[in-house]
Amino acid sequence: MKIIAIGAVTAGGKTTVVNAIKDRLPRTASLHFDDYSFDGEVEDFSKWVSEGADVNVWDLSPLKADIERIIRSGEYDYLLLDYPFAYQHQMIKGYLNCCIFIDTPLDIAMARRVLRDMKEAAADEIRNEMDIYLKYSRIAYVQMLKDHLSASDYVIDGAKELEDIITEAIEIVLKC
């Protein structure tokens, strides 16, 4: 079985691409980082980045256990991880056959996030979210691009049309 991590910044397309590949490739399973709660989860990203941005503060034991369960099942040819850290996390890197990073420009990712997560929000809530992003959160997005994009085997232009991204990702998965 091949295990492929697909990363991107928040709202960069990870989940959409993972789900599309899973729908199109038989015998493919997926695990989604956002479906878990981990001990050591970072609350203050700006502080975390200023202290070195060590991804190993997250205890990924629940994710690791699910990876091992899927491997043992023998049911799948591919396991896709909707997962932000590429090879950077010591607990997971040994399982990975390759890492794909969807390099979505931060403005596109932010627009998607607002459209997805703030559909019912008032203008003041959206302005507040933009202020928090600029003051505190953006630094973590930039750090992710620095650390995890560069650690990935393949980079897909996240500004492309969705169908082109999915097609390119499937081609990569099949050759990993």
Backbone torsions as a table, in degrees:
resi	resn	phi	psi	omega
1	MET	NA	139.6	176.6
2	LYS	-99.2	135.9	177.7
3	ILE	-115.6	121.1	-174.9
4	ILE	-122.3	125.5	174.9
5	ALA	-91.7	135.2	176.0
6	ILE	-120.5	117.1	-176.4
7	GLY	-118.3	162.9	175.5
8	ALA	-176.4	167.9	172.1
9	VAL	-67.8	168.0	176.2
10	THR	-54.5	131.2	-178.6
11	ALA	67.6	21.7	178.8
12	GLY	-87.0	-5.9	175.8
13	GLY	112.5	4.0	-177.3
14	LYS	-54.4	-56.4	-174.5
15	THR	-64.4	-43.2	179.7
16	THR	-60.1	-45.5	-178.7
17	VAL	-69.1	-44.8	178.8
18	VAL	-58.7	-47.1	-178.8
19	ASN	-65.0	-37.2	178.8
20	ALA	-66.7	-43.1	178.5
21	ILE	-63.5	-45.2	-179.7
22	LYS	-58.6	-38.5	178.8
23	ASP	-69.1	-26.6	-173.4
24	ARG	-100.4	-22.1	179.6
25	LEU	-107.0	120.9	178.1
26	PRO	-64.9	157.8	177.0
27	ARG	56.1	44.0	179.1
28	THR	-122.3	129.5	175.7
29	ALA	-111.2	164.8	176.5
30	SER	-143.5	151.0	172.0
31	LEU	-128.9	140.9	-174.5
32	HIS	-119.6	117.6	-178.2
33	PHE	-49.1	-41.5	-176.4
34	ASP	-70.0	-10.1	177.6
35	ASP	-81.9	-4.0	-175.3
36	TYR	-111.1	155.6	164.8
37	SER	-113.4	130.1	-176.5
38	PHE	-118.9	141.2	169.1
39	ASP	-62.8	141.5	178.8
40	GLY	84.7	5.1	179.1
41	GLU	-53.8	140.2	-179.0
42	VAL	-79.5	132.0	176.6
43	GLU	-100.4	-42.8	-176.6
44	ASP	-108.7	94.8	-174.6
45	PHE	-66.1	-35.1	-180.0
46	SER	-65.3	-40.6	176.7
47	LYS	-65.7	-43.5	180.0
48	TRP	-58.8	-44.9	178.9
49	VAL	-64.5	-43.3	-178.3
50	SER	-65.8	-22.5	178.8
51	GLU	-94.4	8.7	174.5
52	GLY	114.4	-5.9	176.2
53	ALA	54.8	46.4	179.9
54	ASP	-77.4	109.0	-179.6
55	VAL	-67.9	-17.9	-177.5
56	ASN	-74.2	-0.4	173.6
57	VAL	-70.5	-24.1	174.9
58	TRP	-75.8	129.9	173.5
59	ASP	-90.3	101.3	-174.8
60	LEU	-89.5	23.8	-179.9
61	SER	-53.2	-42.5	178.7
62	PRO	-63.2	-38.9	177.3
63	LEU	-66.2	-45.2	179.0
64	LYS	-58.7	-43.0	179.3
65	ALA	-61.8	-40.2	178.7
66	ASP	-69.9	-37.0	175.1
67	ILE	-59.6	-47.8	-178.9
68	GLU	-64.2	-37.1	178.1
69	ARG	-63.4	-43.0	-179.7
70	ILE	-68.4	-39.7	176.2
71	ILE	-59.2	-48.8	-178.5
72	ARG	-62.1	-30.1	-176.5
73	SER	-63.6	-30.0	-178.5
74	GLY	66.6	11.2	-175.7
75	GLU	-84.8	-14.4	-167.3
76	TYR	-126.4	150.1	172.7
77	ASP	-92.5	-29.3	-178.0
78	TYR	-133.9	141.9	169.2
79	LEU	-123.4	118.5	178.5
80	LEU	-98.9	129.0	176.2
81	LEU	-106.0	117.4	170.4
82	ASP	-81.6	93.4	-159.4
83	TYR	-150.2	130.6	-170.2
84	PRO	-85.8	-10.1	-164.1
85	PHE	-103.2	3.2	-177.6
86	ALA	49.2	-131.2	-178.8
87	TYR	-89.9	8.6	-169.3
88	GLN	-74.3	-27.9	-176.5
89	HIS	-90.0	123.5	-175.2
90	GLN	-59.1	-34.1	-175.4
91	MET	-72.2	-26.0	-173.0
92	ILE	-109.7	-26.6	-170.0
93	LYS	-56.5	-34.0	-178.7
94	GLY	-67.8	-16.9	179.1
95	TYR	-86.6	-18.1	-168.7
96	LEU	-83.9	131.4	173.3
97	ASN	-88.2	-33.0	173.3
98	CYS	-164.1	162.0	-179.3
99	CYS	-127.4	133.8	177.2
100	ILE	-114.9	135.6	175.4
101	PHE	-119.6	126.5	175.4
102	ILE	-91.1	109.4	-175.2
103	ASP	-87.6	83.9	-178.2
104	THR	-91.7	124.5	177.5
105	PRO	-54.3	142.4	-174.1
106	LEU	-60.8	-32.2	178.8
107	ASP	-67.6	-38.4	178.2
108	ILE	-67.4	-44.7	179.2
109	ALA	-60.8	-42.4	179.7
110	MET	-64.8	-44.3	178.6
111	ALA	-60.1	-43.0	178.2
112	ARG	-62.1	-42.4	-178.0
113	ARG	-64.1	-43.3	178.3
114	VAL	-63.7	-46.3	-179.9
115	LEU	-63.4	-36.8	-178.1
116	ARG	-78.1	-47.5	-168.8
117	ASP	-98.0	-13.4	-173.2
118	MET	-126.2	34.8	-177.8
119	LYS	-57.0	-37.9	-175.9
120	GLU	-102.1	5.9	-175.0
121	ALA	-74.6	147.5	174.2
122	ALA	-76.8	160.8	-179.4
123	ALA	-56.4	-40.3	179.3
124	ASP	-63.0	-37.0	177.6
125	GLU	-65.1	-41.6	179.2
126	ILE	-66.4	-44.1	176.7
127	ARG	-60.2	-41.5	177.6
128	ASN	-62.2	-42.5	178.7
129	GLU	-62.8	-40.3	177.7
130	MET	-64.8	-39.1	177.8
131	ASP	-63.4	-46.1	178.1
132	ILE	-61.7	-42.8	178.4
133	TYR	-57.6	-50.6	-177.2
134	LEU	-66.1	-38.2	-176.4
135	LYS	-81.1	-35.9	-169.0
136	TYR	-128.2	-40.1	-169.9
137	SER	-86.6	-35.7	-174.5
138	ARG	-55.0	-36.2	-179.1
139	ILE	-57.6	-36.1	178.7
140	ALA	-71.8	-36.5	176.5
141	TYR	-62.9	-45.8	-180.0
142	VAL	-63.2	-40.8	177.7
143	GLN	-61.6	-40.5	178.8
144	MET	-61.8	-43.2	177.7
145	LEU	-61.3	-41.2	-179.6
146	LYS	-65.1	-48.1	-172.4
147	ASP	-85.4	-48.2	-167.7
148	HIS	-92.4	-32.4	173.7
149	LEU	-62.1	-47.6	-177.4
150	SER	-68.0	-21.0	180.0
151	ALA	-90.4	-2.2	-177.5
152	SER	-89.0	152.8	179.6
153	ASP	-77.1	-33.4	-176.8
154	TYR	-134.2	143.2	176.6
155	VAL	-125.4	128.6	178.3
156	ILE	-110.6	136.3	178.1
157	ASP	-69.3	110.8	-177.1
158	GLY	-74.7	-2.6	176.4
159	ALA	-89.7	-6.5	178.0
160	LYS	-68.5	167.2	173.2
161	GLU	-62.9	145.3	-175.9
162	LEU	-54.0	-45.5	-178.0
163	GLU	-62.4	-35.3	177.3
164	ASP	-68.2	-38.3	177.2
165	ILE	-64.1	-45.7	-179.4
166	ILE	-62.6	-45.4	179.8
167	THR	-60.1	-46.5	179.0
168	GLU	-62.8	-42.5	179.6
169	ALA	-63.2	-41.3	177.7
170	ILE	-62.7	-43.5	177.7
171	GLU	-58.7	-40.5	178.6
172	ILE	-67.2	-46.7	-179.5
173	VAL	-56.6	-43.0	-177.7
174	LEU	-67.3	-23.2	179.8
175	LYS	-101.1	-6.6	179.8
176	CYS	-64.1	NA	NA
